[in-house]
């Protein structure tokens, strides 16, 4: 039995997915638009499941 543990993403990884600057990703987290947490060293990380669901929602065309 294998259990898949979601790997948290760095600001640079999230920025690459959305094609924005890492500072923009940090601003999204500060504004509450993207959930994040801090590592024991104080670095910001983003849950991959949340990032991918947000990315999917942002590229899905709206239906009329």
Order of alpha helices (4+ residues) and beta strands (2+ residues): alpha-alpha-beta-beta-alpha
